[in-house]
Amino acid sequence: MIFARAPQLGRVKTRLVPPLTPRSALAFHIACLESTAHLAASLPRRIEKWLYLTSGPTAAHRGLGLPSSLRIGKQFGSNLGKRLERAFRDRFRGGAERVVVIGTDSPLLSSGRLRQAFSALERAQAVLGPARDGGFYLIGLRAWRGRIEGLFAGVEWGGPRAFLHVRARLRAAGLRVALLPPSYDVDTAAEMAHLKRDLQRSRKRHLAPLRAWLRRTGTF
């Protein structure tokens, strides 16, 4: 599952304004979303791919360059924890045995890293990919008999200790937690500069939307 904000002007990548303008931030968000969607689509066909947006289908959503294999869902809940709980519950009820969630702030993730997450869930009941800013770029769960409701209660989302809080909540629920190598989110101007340098070195096909955005901005 990809968790993403719906592409709406002034509602996305706000921490990057400035240096970006609201319109450029929207274009950057769309490029990240499309690149992440193509990353998910590169996984084997037997894996269902979902995009969960913060609002239902809109004209902006219909105009995105999304793979046809991607199903669209809507996030429900007053905070990220409740929205994750609802989405995990829905996918498990739909028959999924292992569910991995990523955002769109780490578009340079590889399909190999996603496969690593699914493999980790064969021996552990949860998997986390820590981000260098104290958050996390990936979370996954294996279906189990415990209650999902309230699993993420009390987590301070968006703060520098979000990863530690989530790991503690998972362990308190009695789940074995596997950890992936750390990576970075693109939330600041410094992280965007890091992303641009990495894009210049990477030839990953799913990053074509991001490369096109950077060319339009005059970076390449």
PyMOL commands that set and color helices and strands:
alter all, ss='L'
color gray80, all
select helices_A, chain A and resi 14-16+22-41+59-62+80-93+111-120+162-172+189-201+205-216
alter helices_A, ss='H'
color red, helices_A
select strands_A, chain A and resi 2-4+49-53+70-74+98-102+126-130+136-142+177-179
alter strands_A, ss='S'
color yellow, strands_A
deselect
rebuild
show_as cartoon
